[in-house]
Amino acid sequence: MKETRKPHADDKFCGISRLKLFLLALSLAFIGKTMTGAYLNSMYTQIEKQFNIPASLVGIINGSFEIGNLLLIAFVSYFGGKFHRPKIIALGCTVFAFGCLLTSFPHFLFGRYHIESSVSPQENSSVVSLCHANQSLTSLPTEEPSTECEKEPESLLWIFVMVGNLIRGMGETPVVPLGISYLEDFAKTENSPFYQGCLHTATVIGPFLGYLLASFCAKLFVDLESVDAGELTITPADVRWVGAWWLGILICALVNFLAGLPFWFLPRSLVKEGEISESEKTGKKEGVLLEGNEQKETKQSMYEIAKDFIPFLKALLRNPVYMLFIVISVLQFSAFIGMISFMPKYLEQQFGKSASDAIFLIGIYNLPIICLGYFFGGLFMKKFKINTYQAAHIACWVTFLDYLLYFSAFWTICDTSPVAGLTVSYEGIDQLSYAENTLLADCNRDCDCTLKVWDPVCANNGITYVSSCLAGCKASTGTGKSVVFENCTCVAAAEFPFQNTSAILGQCDKGGNCDKMLQYFLILQLVGSFIFSLAAMPGFMVLIRSLKPEEKSFGVGIHELAARVFAGIPSPVFFGALIDTTCMKWGTKSCGGEGACRIYDIVKYRWIYLGLPALLRGVSFIPGVITLFILKKKLKSERNVSLNAPVELQDKGQ
């Protein structure tokens, strides 16, 4: 006779509850997937520069992850709950790791990254980029690219990144809905908020590690295995710098593969917490029944499993609290995803930070405090046993407080960097509009400089010039990063105080006031992130408690589906497209085509980057208030039923 499962023995491993082991494994999976997501989000600016693509195309690459998730989320959420959930999660982690490997693949096909310059890499830049009258100084064919250039495949290698992202999205699909439903099925009701808080904490630890890894990799030159650091003429602060984005992706692939291994060895089901202390006899009976149910489920046909799909979907669509929560999530996620996708670029352009420093500051100022907010939010829910209506109130008004604080960020601004021919004239006067011919002036008109290429130099007068040639420089000393350009006629023409007419490689630094404004901006982000994260757990519990037990897996999956379709996919695309409209100077590809943007109008950028999330978040409070009214009405009806019940019992007794 086959021995039945004993809950006392089988639901523990080395004295530790298997549910807690599952929670630990799921937390590691959450760390792996969110670490990868944060890493890639912070590295999209590097990928943009590597492949010379606009921000709108970067948004499409970003959204491809959500498309991959979209392809499977509804089916995995519904059908996955009928099968062995831990093993499905394990398979998802493995597919996720493969997607990471594919994402890094283009680096090994691309060849050496060509740093945009006004001279040929084979020439001596300190000589050829100088102002020489009646000579064509550009070695980059900007008007008529050669046939050989047009056939170069490097420009399309970003497709590998997009497909890798799509596969990552497919692999990530089962982790959230199946993992959360598994916990909800076997956890005590009062323990559930704390467990969810642990998972939310893991979703902050992961991005924190991802940002630290991205900050480290961004300091390393993309071709670190083939280029000596001494050969480089640019620094990580230069907008043309591309970090070793591919290196961190390989590390993320390994982490996600290892995170999936424990799930292969976890059981399909457990005994619910609080029931394991029953007698041996009761435990054996439950074990026999559970085993019989599992055998019955495995024999079910796909038709029998799928026949309830439409009724379940109809039930969700008729659930007003659930549907309103989805609308709120879509609006909030659209704002959040757009902001986080382009925050490194915003810090680079607005405050003049390098990509490495920007990524590091985002991780340090935002993520640890969010972790605390998630943890204390979950602990608060558990300690005070908050009901659904109270949780909705907390989530709504705490989020509104953060929303009011958010508007302070509009006052954390830096002065526009003076760039001759772009933001100021060659005389140092503020310029209201830009056209390509504004890069030419009397001081450089005879130099015959290329106007397409971004190879900036910083003059002693504090003005940046698009190239040493356009600065009118006629002599130079030194080599590599130490080149100093001298006798720059355009520097002499500017109405700024200066000692001489020399310039050095690179763009001029922002002023000291900009560093102070950056600190204010980051402090606002820190306080706002903490307040917003306190509302996350109450808000999530509103979602969970608005669903029946049999609807939780499917309901969480549909919520994820809606968030990805209506927020995750379009948000980076329209944010990127709007940001592209603020570009003032596009780079140039090696064959003369338009490359990535080098400098933006930071005033317009700021209004788009901060204004669009403010609009989206503001609209989200409309369904939020409606949800409060519905829950209040529902709570009153439940109280009336509970008050009338004793009266009805007394009437029956008489």
C-alpha positions in Angstrom: 0.0 0.0 0.0 1.3 3.4 -0.9 2.2 5.6 2.1 0.3 8.8 2.4 1.9 12.2 3.0 2.3 13.3 6.6 2.0 17.1 7.0 4.1 17.1 10.1 7.2 15.7 8.4 6.9 16.7 4.8 6.0 20.4 5.3 9.4 21.0 7.0 12.9 20.7 5.8 15.7 20.7 8.4 13.2 22.0 10.9 12.2 25.0 8.6 8.7 25.3 7.2 8.7 24.6 3.5 6.4 27.6 3.0 9.2 29.8 4.5 11.7 28.0 2.2 9.4 28.9 -0.7 9.2 32.5 0.5 13.1 32.6 0.7 13.4 31.1 -2.8 10.7 33.5 -4.2 12.4 36.5 -2.6 15.7 35.5 -4.4 13.8 35.2 -7.7 12.3 38.6 -7.1 15.8 40.0 -6.3 17.1 38.4 -9.5 14.4 39.7 -11.9 14.3 43.2 -10.4 18.0 43.4 -10.3 18.1 42.7 -14.0 15.3 45.2 -14.7 17.0 48.0 -12.8 20.3 47.2 -14.4 19.0 47.4 -17.9 16.8 50.4 -17.3 19.9 52.3 -16.1 22.0 51.0 -19.0 19.6 51.9 -21.8 21.4 55.3 -22.3 24.6 53.3 -22.9 22.9 51.0 -25.4 21.4 54.1 -27.1 24.9 55.5 -27.6 26.5 52.2 -28.6 24.0 51.6 -31.4 23.3 55.3 -32.2 19.5 55.1 -31.9 17.0 57.7 -30.7 15.3 57.6 -27.3 12.0 56.6 -28.9 13.6 53.4 -30.2 15.1 52.8 -26.8 11.5 53.0 -25.4 10.4 50.3 -27.9 13.3 48.1 -26.7 12.3 48.7 -23.2 8.7 47.9 -24.0 9.6 44.6 -25.7 10.0 43.1 -22.2 6.4 43.9 -21.4 5.4 42.4 -24.8 7.1 39.1 -23.9 5.2 39.1 -20.6 2.0 40.0 -22.3 2.2 36.9 -24.6 1.9 34.5 -21.7 0.7 36.3 -18.6 -3.1 35.5 -18.9 -2.5 31.8 -19.7 0.2 31.3 -17.2 -1.8 33.0 -14.5 -4.9 30.8 -15.1 -3.5 27.5 -16.3 -0.3 27.7 -14.2 -2.4 27.6 -11.0 -3.7 24.2 -12.0 -0.2 22.5 -12.3 3.0 22.4 -10.4 3.6 26.1 -9.6 7.2 25.9 -8.2 8.4 24.0 -11.3 6.8 26.4 -13.6 8.5 29.3 -11.7 11.8 27.4 -12.0 11.4 27.1 -15.8 10.6 30.8 -16.0 13.8 31.7 -14.2 15.8 29.6 -16.7 14.2 31.2 -19.7 14.8 34.6 -18.1 18.5 33.8 -17.8 18.6 32.8 -21.5 17.0 36.1 -22.4 19.8 37.9 -20.6 22.5 36.0 -22.5 20.9 36.9 -25.8 20.7 40.6 -24.8 24.5 40.7 -24.3 25.2 38.9 -27.6 25.4 42.0 -29.8 28.5 43.2 -28.0 30.5 40.3 -29.3 29.3 40.9 -32.9 29.6 44.7 -32.9 33.4 45.1 -33.0 35.1 48.1 -31.5 32.9 51.1 -30.6 33.8 54.1 -32.7 34.0 57.3 -30.7 32.4 60.2 -32.6 35.1 62.7 -33.5 35.7 65.4 -36.0 38.7 63.5 -37.2 39.5 60.1 -38.5 40.7 57.6 -35.8 43.8 57.0 -37.8 44.7 60.7 -37.8 46.4 62.8 -35.2 43.4 64.6 -33.6 45.5 67.4 -32.0 46.5 68.5 -35.5 43.7 67.6 -37.9 40.8 69.0 -35.9 42.4 72.5 -35.8 41.1 75.3 -37.9 42.7 75.3 -41.3 41.2 77.7 -43.8 39.9 76.2 -47.1 40.4 72.5 -45.9 37.7 70.0 -45.3 38.4 68.7 -41.9 35.8 66.0 -41.6 36.7 62.5 -42.4 33.1 61.4 -41.7 31.0 61.3 -45.0 27.9 63.1 -43.8 26.2 63.8 -47.1 26.8 60.6 -49.3 27.7 57.5 -47.3 29.6 54.9 -49.2 28.0 51.7 -50.3 30.3 49.8 -48.0 29.0 51.8 -45.0 25.4 51.3 -46.0 25.9 47.5 -45.8 27.4 47.5 -42.3 25.2 45.3 -40.0 26.1 47.0 -36.7 23.2 49.4 -36.8 20.6 46.6 -36.6 22.3 44.6 -33.7 19.9 46.4 -31.3 17.3 43.8 -32.5 19.2 41.2 -30.5 18.7 43.3 -27.4 15.0 43.7 -28.1 14.5 40.0 -28.7 16.5 39.2 -25.6 14.2 41.5 -23.7 11.1 39.9 -25.1 12.4 36.4 -24.0 13.2 37.9 -20.5 9.6 39.0 -20.3 8.3 35.6 -21.2 10.5 34.0 -18.5 9.4 36.5 -15.8 5.7 35.8 -16.4 5.1 33.0 -13.9 7.2 34.4 -11.0 4.7 37.0 -9.7 1.2 35.5 -10.1 2.1 31.9 -9.3 4.5 32.8 -6.5 2.0 35.2 -4.8 -0.9 32.8 -5.2 1.1 29.9 -3.8 1.9 32.0 -0.7 -1.7 33.2 -0.3 -3.0 29.6 -0.6 -0.9 28.2 2.3 -0.2 31.2 4.5 -2.2 32.3 7.5 -4.4 35.3 6.8 -2.6 37.5 9.4 0.8 36.4 8.1 0.0 37.2 4.5 0.7 41.0 4.7 4.1 40.4 6.3 5.0 37.8 3.6 4.0 40.3 0.9 6.1 42.9 2.7 9.1 40.6 2.5 8.5 40.2 -1.2 8.2 43.9 -1.7 11.4 44.4 0.2 13.1 41.9 -2.1 11.9 44.0 -5.1 13.8 46.9 -3.6 17.0 45.0 -2.7 17.2 43.7 -6.3 17.1 47.1 -8.0 19.6 48.4 -5.4 22.1 45.7 -6.3 21.3 46.3 -10.0 22.1 50.0 -9.7 25.3 49.4 -7.9 26.3 46.9 -10.6 25.3 49.3 -13.3 27.3 52.1 -11.7 30.4 49.9 -11.6 30.0 48.7 -15.2 29.3 52.2 -16.5 32.8 53.3 -15.4 34.3 50.6 -17.5 34.7 51.3 -21.2 32.5 49.1 -23.4 35.6 47.5 -25.1 37.5 46.9 -21.9 38.8 43.6 -23.2 40.4 45.1 -26.3 41.1 48.8 -25.6 43.8 50.2 -23.3 42.5 52.9 -21.0 45.5 55.1 -21.9 44.3 55.2 -25.6 41.0 56.9 -24.7 40.6 60.6 -25.2 37.2 60.8 -23.4 36.2 60.3 -19.8 33.0 58.7 -18.3 31.5 62.2 -18.0 31.6 62.6 -21.7 28.2 62.1 -23.4 29.9 59.9 -26.0 31.2 57.5 -23.4 29.7 54.0 -23.5 30.1 51.8 -20.4 30.5 48.0 -20.3 26.7 47.4 -20.3 27.1 43.8 -21.6 29.2 42.7 -18.6 26.4 43.2 -16.0 23.9 41.4 -18.2 26.1 38.2 -18.0 26.2 38.5 -14.2 22.4 38.9 -14.1 22.0 35.8 -16.3 23.9 33.7 -13.7 22.0 35.2 -10.8 18.6 34.3 -12.3 19.6 30.8 -13.3 20.8 30.1 -9.7 17.7 31.7 -8.3 15.5 29.2 -10.2 17.2 26.0 -9.0 15.5 25.7 -5.5 12.0 25.7 -7.1 12.7 22.4 -8.9 12.8 20.7 -5.4 9.8 22.3 -3.7 6.4 20.4 -3.5 3.4 21.1 -5.6 1.2 21.9 -2.5 1.5 22.3 1.3 -0.8 22.1 4.3 -2.0 25.6 5.2 -0.3 27.3 8.1 -2.1 26.7 11.4 -3.3 23.3 10.4 -0.1 21.4 10.8 -0.5 21.1 14.6 -3.6 18.8 14.3 -3.4 15.2 15.3 -1.5 12.6 13.4 -4.8 11.0 12.4 -6.2 14.1 11.0 -3.0 14.9 9.3 -3.0 11.5 7.6 -6.6 12.0 6.4 -5.8 15.4 5.0 -2.7 13.9 3.3 -4.8 11.2 1.6 -7.4 13.7 0.5 -4.8 16.1 -0.8 -2.9 13.4 -2.7 -6.2 12.2 -4.2 -7.0 15.7 -5.3 -3.6 16.2 -6.9 -3.9 12.9 -8.8 -7.4 14.0 -10.0 -6.0 17.4 -11.1 -3.3 15.8 -13.2 -5.9 13.7 -15.0 -8.0 16.7 -15.9 -8.1 17.5 -19.6 -7.2 21.0 -20.9 -10.8 21.5 -21.8 -11.9 20.8 -18.2 -9.4 23.2 -16.9 -10.1 25.9 -19.5 -13.9 25.7 -19.3 -14.0 28.1 -16.3 -11.7 30.6 -18.0 -14.5 32.9 -19.4 -16.6 32.8 -16.2 -13.5 33.7 -14.2 -12.8 36.6 -16.6 -16.4 37.8 -16.5 -16.3 37.8 -12.7 -13.2 39.9 -12.6 -14.6 42.4 -15.2 -17.7 42.8 -13.0 -15.7 43.5 -9.9 -15.7 47.3 -9.6 -13.0 47.6 -7.0 -10.7 45.3 -9.0 -11.3 47.2 -12.2 -10.8 50.6 -10.7 -7.6 49.4 -9.0 -6.3 48.3 -12.5 -7.1 51.9 -13.8 -5.1 53.4 -10.9 -2.2 51.0 -11.4 -2.0 51.8 -15.2 -1.8 55.5 -14.5 0.6 55.2 -11.6 2.8 52.7 -13.4 2.9 54.8 -16.6 4.3 57.7 -14.6 6.7 55.5 -12.7 8.1 53.5 -15.6 8.6 56.6 -17.7 10.4 58.4 -15.0 12.7 55.5 -13.9 13.5 54.6 -17.6 14.9 58.1 -18.3 16.1 59.2 -14.9 19.8 58.5 -15.5 19.6 60.6 -18.7 17.8 63.3 -16.8 20.5 63.5 -14.1 23.2 63.5 -16.9 21.6 66.3 -18.9 20.0 68.4 -16.1 22.8 68.2 -13.5 25.8 67.3 -15.6 26.6 64.0 -13.9 28.2 61.0 -15.6 26.1 57.9 -16.2 28.0 56.0 -13.5 27.4 58.8 -10.9 23.8 59.2 -11.9 23.0 55.5 -11.6 24.8 55.3 -8.2 22.9 58.3 -6.8 19.5 56.8 -7.9 20.3 53.6 -6.1 21.6 55.2 -2.9 18.9 57.8 -2.5 15.8 55.9 -3.6 16.0 52.2 -3.0 17.0 51.7 0.7 14.3 54.1 1.9 11.7 52.3 -0.4 12.8 49.0 1.2 12.0 50.5 4.7 8.7 51.8 3.5 7.6 48.5 2.1 8.6 46.7 5.3 6.9 49.0 7.7 3.8 49.2 5.5 3.5 45.4 5.7 4.3 45.4 9.4 1.6 48.0 10.0 -1.0 46.1 8.2 -0.2 42.9 10.2 0.0 44.6 13.6 -3.3 46.6 13.4 -5.2 44.1 11.2 -6.3 46.8 8.8 -9.5 46.0 6.8 -9.8 46.6 3.1 -11.6 50.0 3.5 -9.0 51.3 5.9 -6.2 50.0 3.6 -7.7 51.9 0.7 -7.9 55.1 2.7 -4.2 54.8 3.8 -3.1 54.1 0.3 -5.0 57.0 -1.3 -4.2 59.8 1.1 -0.5 58.8 1.7 0.0 58.7 -2.0 -1.7 62.1 -2.3 0.7 63.6 0.3 3.6 62.3 -1.9 2.0 63.8 -4.9 1.9 67.3 -3.3 5.6 67.0 -2.4 6.4 65.9 -5.9 5.8 69.4 -7.3 8.8 70.8 -5.4 11.0 69.1 -7.9 10.1 71.7 -10.5 12.2 74.2 -8.6 15.3 72.1 -8.5 16.8 73.5 -11.7 20.2 74.2 -13.2 21.1 77.0 -15.6 21.4 75.9 -19.2 25.0 75.2 -20.1 26.5 77.7 -22.5 27.2 76.0 -25.8 28.3 78.2 -28.7 25.9 78.1 -31.5 23.3 76.1 -29.6 22.3 77.7 -26.3 24.3 81.0 -26.6 25.7 82.9 -29.6 29.5 83.1 -30.2 29.4 86.4 -28.4 28.0 84.7 -25.3 24.4 86.1 -25.7 21.5 83.8 -24.9 20.2 82.2 -28.1 16.4 81.6 -28.5 16.5 79.2 -31.4 18.9 76.8 -33.1 19.6 75.9 -36.7 22.6 74.2 -38.2 23.9 77.5 -39.6 24.1 79.1 -36.2 27.2 76.9 -35.5 29.0 79.1 -38.0 30.2 82.6 -37.1 32.7 85.1 -38.5 35.4 83.6 -36.3 35.2 80.1 -37.8 33.5 80.6 -41.2 36.8 80.2 -43.1 37.8 77.1 -41.2 35.6 74.8 -43.3 34.6 72.7 -40.2 32.1 69.8 -40.2 28.8 70.8 -38.6 27.5 67.3 -38.1 29.9 65.9 -35.5 29.9 66.4 -31.7 33.5 66.6 -30.4 33.2 69.3 -27.7 36.0 71.4 -26.2 35.7 73.6 -23.1 37.2 77.1 -23.4 38.6 79.2 -20.6 35.6 81.5 -20.8 33.3 78.7 -19.6 31.7 78.2 -23.0 31.6 74.8 -24.7 32.2 74.6 -28.4 30.9 71.8 -30.6 34.5 71.1 -31.8 37.9 72.6 -31.6 37.6 73.6 -35.2 34.4 75.5 -34.6 36.1 77.2 -31.7 38.6 78.5 -34.3 41.6 76.9 -32.6 44.8 77.0 -34.7 47.4 75.3 -32.5 47.6 72.6 -29.9 50.0 71.0 -27.3 50.0 67.6 -25.6 48.4 64.3 -26.6 45.5 62.1 -25.6 43.2 63.5 -22.9 45.8 66.2 -22.1 45.5 68.0 -25.4 45.2 71.8 -25.0 44.0 73.9 -28.0 45.4 77.4 -28.3 44.9 80.6 -30.4 41.1 80.0 -30.5 39.6 82.9 -32.4 36.0 82.3 -31.3 37.0 82.2 -27.7 38.4 85.7 -28.1 35.1 86.8 -29.7 33.0 86.0 -26.7 32.0 88.7 -24.3 33.1 86.8 -21.2 36.0 87.4 -18.9 38.9 85.1 -19.7 42.7 85.0 -19.4 43.6 83.4 -22.7 42.0 81.9 -25.7 42.7 78.2 -25.1 40.4 75.2 -24.7 40.6 71.6 -23.5 38.8 68.4 -24.5 35.3 67.7 -23.2 32.2 69.7 -22.2 32.4 72.4 -19.5 31.3 71.4 -16.0 28.1 72.7 -14.5 28.5 75.4 -11.8 28.5 74.8 -8.0 24.9 75.9 -7.7 24.0 72.9 -9.9 25.5 70.4 -7.3 23.4 72.1 -4.6 20.2 71.7 -6.7 21.0 68.1 -7.3 21.2 67.5 -3.6 17.8 69.1 -3.1 16.3 67.0 -5.9 17.7 63.8 -4.4 16.5 64.6 -1.0 13.0 65.2 -2.4 13.2 61.9 -4.1 14.2 60.2 -0.9 11.3 61.6 1.2 8.8 61.1 -1.6 10.0 57.5 -2.2 9.5 56.7 1.5 6.0 58.2 1.7 4.9 56.5 -1.6 6.3 53.1 -0.5 4.3 53.2 2.8 1.2 53.2 0.6 2.3 50.2 -1.5 1.4 47.4 0.9 -2.0 48.7 1.8 -2.7 49.3 -1.9 -1.7 45.8 -2.8 -3.8 44.3 -0.1 -6.8 46.1 -1.5 -6.1 44.2 -4.8 -5.7 40.8 -3.1 -8.7 41.2 -0.8 -11.0 42.3 -3.6 -10.6 38.8 -5.1 -12.1 35.5 -4.1 -9.6 32.7 -3.1 -10.1 30.9 -6.4 -9.6 34.1 -8.4 -6.3 35.3 -6.8 -3.8 33.7 -9.2 -5.8 34.7 -12.3 -6.7 38.1 -10.9 -3.1 39.0 -10.0 -2.1 37.9 -13.5 -4.7 40.0 -15.3 -3.6 43.0 -13.2 0.0 42.4 -14.3 -1.3 42.0 -17.9 -3.2 45.3 -17.9 -0.3 47.2 -16.3 2.1 45.9 -18.9 -0.2 46.4 -21.9 -1.4 49.9 -21.0 1.6 51.2 -19.0 4.8 49.1 -19.5 4.7 49.0 -23.3 3.5 52.5 -24.3 5.0 54.5 -21.4 8.7 54.3 -22.4 7.8 54.8 -26.1 5.9 58.1 -25.7 8.2 59.3 -23.0 11.2 58.7 -25.3 9.4 60.2 -28.3 8.6 63.4 -26.4 12.2 63.6 -25.0 13.6 63.3 -28.6 11.7 66.5 -29.4 13.9 68.4 -27.0 17.2 67.4 -28.6 19.3 70.3 -29.8 22.3 68.4 -31.3 22.2 64.9 -32.8 25.4 62.8 -33.0 26.6 61.3 -36.3 27.2 57.7 -37.2 30.4 56.5 -38.7 28.8 56.5 -42.1 27.1 59.9 -41.8 23.6 59.0 -40.5 22.0 60.6 -37.6 23.1 59.1 -34.3 22.1 59.4 -30.6 21.3 62.8 -29.2 24.3 64.6 -27.6 22.6 67.6 -25.9 19.1 68.5 -25.0 17.2 71.7 -24.2 17.1 71.0 -20.5 14.2 73.4 -19.8 11.9 71.6 -22.2 13.3 68.2 -21.0 12.5 69.1 -17.4 8.9 70.1 -18.2 8.2 66.9 -20.1 10.1 64.6 -17.7 8.4 66.0 -14.6 5.1 67.3 -16.0 3.9 64.2 -17.8 4.1 62.0 -14.6 2.4 64.8 -12.6 -0.5 64.7 -15.1 -0.8 60.9 -15.0 -0.6 60.7 -11.3 -3.2 63.5 -10.8 -5.7 61.7 -13.0 -5.2 58.5 -11.0 -6.9 60.0 -7.9 -10.3 60.1 -9.6 -10.7 56.3 -9.7 -9.1 56.2 -6.3 -11.8 58.4 -4.7 -14.5 56.3 -6.5 -13.0 53.1 -5.0 -13.3 54.6 -1.5 -17.0 55.3 -2.0 -17.6 51.8 -3.2 -15.7 50.2 -0.3 -17.5 52.4 2.2 -20.9 51.4 0.8 -19.8 47.7 0.9 -18.6 48.0 4.5 -21.9 49.5 5.6 -23.9 46.7 3.9 -21.8 44.1 5.6 -22.3 45.7 9.0 -26.1 45.8 8.4 -26.1 42.1 7.6 -24.1 41.2 10.7 -26.4 43.4 12.9 -29.6 41.9 11.4 -28.4 38.3 11.8 -28.9 38.0 15.6 -32.4 39.4 15.2 -33.3 36.9 12.6 -32.0 34.0 14.8 -34.2 35.2 17.7 -37.3 35.4 15.5 -36.7 31.8 14.4 -36.2 30.7 18.0 -39.6 32.2 18.9 
